[in-house]
Amino acid sequence: MNLASTYINNVGTSESKPTVDCTAEDYAFVTTTNLESAYNLSQFAHPLLKASGAGNIVFVSSIAGVVSVAGIGSVYAATKGAIISLARSLACEWGKENIRVNSVAPWFIRTPLSAPFLSVEKFSNAISARTPLGRPGEPEEVAAVVSFLCLPAASYVTGQTIGIDGGMSVNGFPLPEP
């Protein structure tokens, strides 16, 4: 893997406020951090990716960009959905230049940022109950999928979003136990 030809976009922030409580400043901060930076850095990286002859971009989105996640904030969800759309568009636009573009969409992953939420037993139990694999993900599980997308083994994969969510996004409506 030629790291000079790979660009991983893993920036993100959130403002978990109800839509009606979000200020213009909140909106600008989240969209600038999550979407505008990814767009601009992709533009800046393009000449290097093109010159490499086999460029690769992997965006880290969120499962909130694929399905509704209560309490996560509509601006965050919108930007993460836009990242997925950006990956698809760039995959089509830059594919002729042999640049692959994909995204991953994690659910709750054990990180220092998620630790305060996951330390609340009721919250952690709700996450585990909603996730078919019954637990939050680990950083290594996200890294493994991102790494795969950077390897020659993924040389024919572009424009895709891979959910790293323990099955959460396909769980449907789980019925309560009788």
C-alpha positions in Angstrom: 0.0 0.0 0.0 1.4 3.4 -1.0 0.3 5.7 1.8 1.1 8.7 -0.4 -1.8 7.7 -2.6 -4.3 7.1 0.3 -6.3 9.8 2.1 -8.4 8.9 5.1 -10.9 11.5 6.2 -11.8 11.0 9.8 -12.9 14.3 11.1 -16.2 14.9 12.8 -18.0 16.8 15.5 -21.6 16.9 16.6 -24.1 19.3 18.2 -26.7 17.0 19.7 -29.5 19.6 20.0 -33.0 19.4 18.7 -33.2 21.0 15.3 -35.3 24.0 16.6 -32.6 24.7 19.2 -29.7 24.7 16.7 -28.3 28.1 16.1 -26.7 29.3 12.8 -23.4 29.1 14.6 -24.0 25.5 15.6 -25.0 24.6 12.0 -21.9 26.4 10.6 -19.5 24.7 13.0 -20.8 21.2 12.3 -21.1 21.6 8.6 -17.7 23.3 8.3 -16.0 20.6 10.4 -17.7 17.5 9.0 -18.5 18.3 5.3 -16.7 21.4 4.1 -13.3 20.2 5.4 -13.7 16.8 3.7 -14.7 18.4 0.4 -11.8 20.9 0.5 -9.2 18.4 1.5 -10.4 16.1 -1.3 -9.9 18.9 -3.8 -6.4 19.5 -2.4 -5.5 15.8 -2.4 -6.7 15.2 -5.9 -3.5 16.1 -7.8 -1.4 13.8 -5.6 -4.0 11.0 -5.8 -4.1 11.3 -9.6 -0.4 11.4 -9.9 0.0 8.2 -7.9 -1.9 6.2 -10.6 -3.9 4.4 -8.0 -5.4 6.9 -5.5 -7.7 6.1 -2.7 -10.0 8.0 -0.4 -11.8 6.6 2.6 -14.3 8.8 4.4 -15.4 8.0 7.9 -19.1 8.8 8.0 -21.6 7.4 10.5 -24.5 5.1 10.6 -26.5 8.3 11.4 -25.9 9.2 7.8 -27.8 6.0 6.7 -30.6 5.7 9.3 -32.2 7.9 11.8 -30.5 7.8 15.2 -32.6 9.6 17.9 -30.8 12.3 19.8 -27.8 12.5 17.5 -28.7 15.8 16.0 -30.1 16.5 12.5 -27.1 18.6 11.4 -24.7 15.8 12.3 -26.8 13.3 10.5 -27.2 15.5 7.4 -23.4 16.1 7.1 -22.6 12.4 7.5 -25.2 11.6 4.8 -23.6 14.2 2.6 -20.2 12.5 3.2 -21.7 9.3 1.8 -23.1 11.1 -1.2 -19.7 12.9 -1.7 -17.9 9.5 -1.7 -20.3 8.2 -4.4 -20.0 11.3 -6.5 -16.2 11.5 -6.3 -16.0 7.7 -7.1 -17.8 8.3 -10.4 -16.1 11.6 -11.2 -12.5 10.5 -10.4 -12.8 6.8 -11.3 -11.5 7.5 -14.8 -8.3 8.8 -13.1 -8.0 5.5 -11.2 -9.0 7.1 -7.9 -11.2 4.9 -5.7 -13.5 6.6 -3.1 -15.4 4.8 -0.4 -16.9 5.5 3.0 -17.5 3.6 6.2 -20.4 4.2 8.6 -19.7 3.2 12.2 -22.3 2.9 14.9 -21.2 3.3 18.6 -17.5 2.5 18.9 -15.7 2.4 22.2 -13.5 5.5 22.0 -12.7 8.3 24.5 -15.5 10.4 22.9 -18.2 7.7 23.4 -17.0 6.6 26.9 -19.1 9.1 28.8 -22.3 7.8 27.0 -21.4 4.1 27.2 -20.6 4.4 30.9 -24.3 5.1 31.6 -25.7 1.6 32.1 -29.2 2.4 30.8 -27.7 4.0 27.6 -25.1 1.2 27.1 -27.9 -1.5 27.6 -30.0 0.3 25.0 -27.2 0.3 22.4 -26.5 -3.4 23.0 -30.2 -4.2 22.8 -30.5 -2.4 19.4 -27.4 -4.1 18.0 -27.7 -7.7 16.8 -24.1 -8.4 17.9 -25.1 -7.2 21.3 -22.3 -4.7 22.0 -20.6 -1.5 20.8 -17.8 -1.8 18.3 -14.1 -1.5 18.9 -11.7 0.9 17.2 -9.8 -2.0 15.7 -12.9 -3.2 14.0 -13.3 0.1 12.2 -9.6 0.2 11.4 -9.7 -3.3 9.9 -12.4 -2.2 7.4 -10.7 1.0 6.5 -7.4 -0.9 6.1 -9.1 -3.4 3.7 -10.4 -0.5 1.6 -6.8 0.7 1.2 -5.4 -2.6 0.1 -5.0 -4.0 -3.4 -7.6 -6.6 -2.4 -10.2 -3.8 -2.6 -9.0 -2.5 -6.0 -12.4 -3.0 -7.6 -14.4 -1.4 -4.7 -15.4 2.2 -5.2 -18.4 4.3 -4.4 -19.5 2.0 -1.5 -20.4 2.7 2.1 -19.7 -0.2 4.5 -21.7 -0.1 7.7 -19.6 -1.1 10.7 -22.6 -1.3 13.0 -22.9 -4.8 14.4 -26.1 -5.1 12.4 -27.9 -2.1 13.9 -28.9 -0.6 10.5 -30.6 -3.8 9.4 -32.3 -4.7 12.7 -35.7 -3.4 11.7 -38.2 -3.0 14.6 -37.4 -5.5 17.3 -40.5 -6.8 19.1 -40.4 -6.9 22.9 -40.0 -10.2 24.5 -43.5 -11.7 25.4 
